[in-house]
Amino acid sequence: MAPIPEHELAAVNGMDGYEQLLEIDRLCKVHGVDEATLRAAMASASGGFPSTPTTPDSSASWDTSHKHVPDVHQASPTVPKMVDKRQFRFEYDPSREAAQRREQVNQAILCSACGVALGIPDVRPIKVTCPACLFETTYTH
């Protein structure tokens, strides 16, 4: 087990989200360490503060008082709001099945209830369930 170079630890500390998870997985395989050891090395390289929590705090509870619940009664269920799909990144899942699904995405729309961008094919009618708010609608236009 070779020590992980500082420049790689600094690079992974600069990442966030899914990209950081992929890089952590790659570094674990390359250097033959487990994730806990790698995160400890990341924490020591960044001055003792890990960039992501390693374990969830079981004593913390979810505070949803500040969350906005979309008013689904005012949502337009048949006419989607079209947006330019080139401004969104739909390549977050590197699997082969996801690549095949991405080939079918021809349009980008905004969820009628919460406004999240969704990639959809140009087939109509199409039933869409928003992964963010679980608002379900069928678009006919």
N, C-alpha and C positions, 0 to 999 in steps of 0.2 A: 504494500500500500504506500504509494508515493504521496508526499504532501501536495496539497492543491495550490498551484501558483496564485500569488496575490492578485495578478491582473485578471485571472478568471473569477476570483471571488468578488473583486470590485465590479466586474462586468455583470455578474448575476445579481449583485446587490442593486445595481442600477436598473434592473428590469422589474416588471411587476406583472401580476396576473398570470395568464396562461403561458406567456412566453417564459416567465421565470420558472414555472413548474416544469416546462419542457427542458430548460437548461439545467435545472437541478437534477432531473432524471438522467440527462446525458452525462453530467459530471460524475454522478454516482456510479454509472456504468464504466466510464473511462478510468476513474481513479480507484474503483473498487471499495467505495465507502458507502455507508448507509446514509439515509436522508438526515437523521438526527445529528450525525457527526458533521455532515456538510453544513447544516444550518448553524451548528455551534461555531464552525470555522467562519461562516459568513458573519455571525454576530461579533466574533472577536475582531474580524477585519474591519467592521463598520463601527468600531468603538463600543461594542457591547449591546447595541440595539439591533435586534433582528428586523429585517425589512417586512416580514410577515409573521404573524403569530404562529408558533409551532403547535400549540394545543389550544382549543377553545376554552374559555373560562366558563366552567359549569355554574358558577354562582351568578353570572350575569344573566339578566333576562332581557328579552326583546322589548324595546319601548317603541310601540307603534303609534303613539299619540301624535307624532309629527308627520306621519305618512299621509299622503293624499290618496284617497280612494276615488278612482274615476267614476264619474256619473255615467253609467252605461245606458241610461235611458235617453240621454242626449246624443249618443253616438249614432253616426250614420251607417246603418248596417248594409247598404247596397252599393254605395259609391265610395271607393277607396281614394285617399289623397295620394296621388302619384308623386314620387320624388326621383331625382337622378340617382340611379343605383351605383354609379361610379364613385360617389362620395362616401360609400360605406365599405367596410371590410367584412366580407362574408367568409373569409378563408381561415377562420379560427379553429376549425376541426380538420386535422391533416389526414383523416382516414380516407380510404378509397371510396367508401359508400358516400361520404360527405362530398367528395369531389364529383361524384355522379349526380348528386342532388344539386350541387352548385351549377352544373351544366344546364339544368332545367330552369334556373332562375333567370327570368328575362326582365322582371320589373321589380321596383322597390316601392313599397307603400308605407304609410304610417298607420299604426293601429288607430282605429276610430275612437277607442276609449282612452288610451294612455299616451299615444303618440310615439311609441317605439317603432323603429324602422324594421320592416319585415321584407325578406326577399321571397317572391312568389313567381310561379310560372304564369304565362299569359293565357291559361286555360280558364274559361268561364262556363258555368258557374263554378266557383271554388270556395270551399269551406276552410276558413282560417281560424286557428286558435292562437292568440297572442301568448308567447311563453312568459311575458312579464306580468300581465294582469289576468290571464286566462279568459279574456273576453273572446267569445266565439261568435263568428258571423259568417254569412255566405255572401260573397260578392258576385253580382250578376253582370256588372258592366266592366 
